Amino acid sequence: MPSEIQTVTGAFGYTGRYIARQLIDAGYEAHTLTNKAPCDNPFGDKIKVHPLHFDNAEELINSLRGTAVLYNTYWVRFNHKNFSFAQAVDNSAKLFDAAKKAGVKRVVHISVTNPAVDSPLEYFSGKAKVERALIESGLSYAILRPAIIFGKEDILINNIAWFLRNFPIFGVFGDGNYRLQPIYAVDLARLAVEQGQRSDNCIIDAIGPETFTYRELVRQIRDAIGVTRPIISIPPIIGYLAGWLMGTIMGDVIVTRDEIK
């Protein structure tokens, strides 16, 4: 049975949960760093929980001592009054610095396809800055770049299914012919754990074997849940306003302007 500590940021979130499950099933001693108490801990005492102390460097270092591999899923979806992309970039750099000082041997980092420092979208420029911080840290790394991650708990696929079930039509932004290569969350987690056992620096496009246009993806989901809804093209601004209205009613963020872009 493996004896080295493997630490995951956000093991009670989406991607981190799948990685933690892979580690526990493989017999590793699993730890997690999290900035919120779990309302649902599916692992019980099989995972050791540490606070994610971005504001306390010494505590962050101590929580990582003994860790062989750090699996980093930490990020934010959009700018908010309580968090921002800029803060996420800064916090990620703090995390990598703490990992190096704690003696972590390797970092497996979940990024995104096509990050670019000069991207007009903060999500992608921020992801590129985090990748650069990891590379410049001197730590051994594997950077995984998924496009869309699908699984039981994912936001995009479940939101599409909910709208298909509850509305007479479904609108796609523009012509809907932009292409996607989704990866199953279990496959991404398996790839992450495999890369954790390597030592060579690498950047991997973690994409699934099938390519869909967005319109085709919606059609696949529609057929899978057994509903008949026309799929129509709508101007992006109309889609955003509809998403904003539903989000206001439901107390959630359905889609952001950047996500549409």
N, C-alpha and C positions, 0 to 999 in steps of 0.2 A: 504493500500500500504506500502511495506517495506520502512523504512526511513534510515537504516544504509548504509554507504558508502561501496561499494565493489570495490576493485582495482585490475586490471588485468595488468600484464606486457605483453606488445606486443599485444595490442588489434587490431592492424592493420596488424598483421602477420596471421599465419594460425590457430593454435589451439586457441590462444588468442581471435581471432575474433569470433569464435564460442561461447566461454565462455562469452564474452562481450554481444553477442546477447541474450543469455539465461538470463543474468542478467537484461538487459534493458527490455526484454519482461516480466520479472517477476515483474517489477516496481521498481527495486533498483536504487539508485543513483550510477551510474557507473563512475569510474575514470580509467585512464590508465597511466602507466609509459612506455615511449618509448624513444629509443635513435635515432630515425630518424623521420623526419616529414612525415606524411602520404601522399602518392601520391593519395590515394583513401580512403577517410573516409566515410564508409557506414552509420555511426551513426549520422553525423552532430553534432548538439548541445546537443545530448542526452548523450554524454560522455565528461568528462573533461580531458584534456590532460596535463600531467606533463612530463618534461624531466627526463630521467633516469640518475641521477647524481651519478654515481659510484665514481667519483673523488671528490665529495663534500658531506661529510657525513651529514652536517647540512641541506643542501638542500634536500637530500634524506629523511631524517627524516621528514622535514616539508611537503614534498609532500605526506607522508603517514599518517599524523595526521588526526584523525577522521575515519580512515579506520577500519572497523570491520573485514573484511576478505580480505586477499591478495591471489590472484590466480597467481601462478608463472609459467610462460611458458618460461622464459628466458633460453637460451642455445645457443650454436653454433654447426654447423653441422660438421666442420672440422677445422684444424689449418690453419691459414691464416696470412699473414704479418701484418694485422691490428687487428687480434684477435686470441685467442688460447683457447684450453680447460683449460689450467692452469689459464688463466685470467678469464674465465667463472666461474671456481670454486671459485676463490678469490672474484669476483664480487657478486656471489650468497651469500657468507658468509657476505659480506657488506650489502646486501639487507636484510637478516634475522636480522642482528644486528640493522639496522635502523628500521625495523618493530617492533622489541621488544621495542626500545626506544620511538617509536611513539605511543605505546599502542595498536598495532594491536592485535586482540584477537585470530586469527587463520590463518594458512597458508595452502592452498591447493596447493600442488606442483606436477607438471607433470614431472615424471621421465621416466624410461624405464625398460622393463623386464630384469631380470637377471643382475643388476648392481653388480660389485664386485671391491673392492679397488685394488685387485691384478690382475685384468684383464690385459692382454697384449694390449688391445685396449683402447686408451685414452678416447674414447667416453663413454665406460662403467665404467672405473675406475673413471673418472671425475664425472659421474652421482652418483656413490656410495659415493664419497667424499661430494657432495652437499647434499645428503640425510643425511649423518652423521652430517654435519654442522647444518641442520635444526633440527634434533633430539636433538643435544647438545645445541641448542639455548634456550631450555626451553619453546618455543612457542607451543601452541596446533597445531597439524598438521594432515593432511591427505595426504599421498603420493600415487599418482596413477601411476601405472607402465604399460603403454600401450606398445604393440609391434609395430605394424604398424597402423597408423591412416589414414583412407581413407576418402576422401571428394572431393568436387568440385575443390579445389585448391591444393591438395596434389601433391608432387613432384613424388614419386615413381610410383603411378598408372598412372598418366598422361604421364610420360616418357615411360612407357611400352606401353601404347596405341599409343603414337606418333611413336615409333619404329615399332610397328605392322602395322600401317597404311602406313609407308613410306619405309619399306624394305621388300625384298622378303622372308627372313627367320628371325627367332628370336632365339638368342642364350641365353641359361641359363647357369649359372656358375656351373661347375661340373655336377652332376647327376640331380640337381634341386629338390631333394627329401627332402630337409630341410623344416621344418614345420613352418607355420605362423598362427596367430590368429588375423586378422585385426579387429579394432574397428572403427565404423563410428564416424566421428568427432562430430556430433550432440549428439550421445550417450555419448561420453566422456565428452562433455561440460555439459550435463545434470547431469552426475555422479559427476562432479566437484562441481557444484552448490549445489547439494544435500549434499555433504560432507561439504561444507562451512557452512551449518546450524547445523552441529553437533559439539560436543566438545571433543569426545573421540579420542585419538591418534590411527591412523591406517595406515596400508600399504595394498593397494589393487592391485591385478593383474587386470588391466583394459583391458581385452581382450574380443574380440567378441565371439559370440556363435558358429561360424564355424571355422574349422581348414582346411587349405589347405597346400599342398606342394607348393613350389614356382612354379614348373612346372604347377600344377593345377590352381594356381592363374593366370598365364599368359594365360592358356587355357580359363579360364572364361572370362578374359578381351577380348581376341581374339573373342570369340563367341559373346560377348555383343556388340562389335563394328562392327560385321558382315564382318570380313575379313577371308581369308583362308591362313594361313602362317604355314609352317612347324616349329616346335619348336625343336631345336637341342641342344645337350650338347657341350659346348666349354670349353677349359682350362681357368681358371680364368685370367691368364695373357693376353690371347687374348681378353677376355671381357674388361679388364681394358684398354688395348691399343685402342680398338675400341671406348670405352667411352671417353677416353682422346682425340682422334682425333675428334670425334663429338663435344666434349665440346670446343675444340680449335676453330673449325669452327663457332660454335654458340655463343662463348663468355660466356659459362656457365660451371658449373661443373656437369657432368652427373652422375658420380659415382666415389667414392674414393676407394683406396686400402683397407682401414679399413672397408668400407661398404661391399665390396666383401667378406672379411674375416668373 
